Each structure stands twice: as structure tokens, then as C-alpha cells.
Amino acid sequence: MNANTRDELLVRLDERTLAIKEKVDSNSDKLDQHNGDIQALKQWQAKLTGAFCILAAVVVFFQAEIAEAVTHVFGG
């Protein structure tokens, strides 16, 4: 490979690198939006998980009373 061919390849590589950088920069707004959506979903998931844990604890704590109420309502 001579110096001329090497320089030509380096110029092509620089052009491709710049093109890739422009594509990444143009998609960064979309990525930011998706990251925000994912964070909102994670927060919603954490709230639901906490609510179900509290509900499960209440059900376990009042299990006998709930069973008695169900028996009374449906007869048995």
C-alpha cells in the first residue's frame, strides 16, 4: 500500500465516521424520549409492586377474618 492509497482510505474512513456520528446525534433525541418512558414505567412498576405487597400483608394478617366473612356470606 502506497501513501496515496493510504491517504485515500483514511479520508473515506473519516467520512464514514462523520456519517455515523451524525446518525447517532440525530437519534439521541429519540433515545432520550425512550429513556424517559422507561423510567416512568419503572416507577409505575415499583408503585404497583409496593401496593401488592401491602395488600398481601393485609390479607395474610386478616386471613382468618376474611375466611369467616366469606363463609358467612356464601354459607357453608
N, C-alpha and C positions, 0 to 999 in steps of 0.2 A: 504494500500500500504506500503510495507516494503522498507527499504533503498536500497536494491539490485534492486528492480523493478524501483524505482525512478531514480536511477543512470543509469539504462539501458535506460529508456525513455529520460533522459537528453542527453545521448550520441547520441541516434537516432535523437533527435531534433537538436543537433549541426551539425550532418552530413547533415541533410536536409537543414539547414540554410546555410551551406557552399556550397551545391549544387546549391541552389537558387542564392547565391551571385555570383558564377562562371557563371551561365547563364546570369545574369544581366550584369556582366562585359564583357562577350563575345558579348553581343548585344549592348553595349554602342557605338561602332564604327558605327553601322548601324543607331542608333538614332542620332548621330552627323551628319551623312550624310543627313538624312531626315530633320533635323532642318535647315541645310544649304539650302536644296532645298526649304523648306517652306519660308525661309527668302527671297530667290531670287524671288519666286512667289509673295510675299507680296510687294517687291519693284517694280516689273513689274506692279502689280495691281495699286499701287499708281501713277506710271507714266501715265498709261492709264487713270485713273480717272482724273488726272490733265489735260491731253490733251483733254479729252471730255468736261471738264468744260470750258476750254478756247475756244474750238470750239463752245460750246453752247452760250457763251457770245458773240462771234463774230457774230454768226447767229442772235441772238436777237438784237444786236446793228445795224446790217445791214439788218434787216428783210425787210424793205421797198424796198431797192435797189435790194435785191435778188428776191423779188416778181416781181418787174418791169422787171428785166433781164429775168426771166422765162417767163413772159407774152410776152416779145418781141421775145424771141427765138421760143416759141411754138405758138405764135399768139393767140390772144384771146380777 
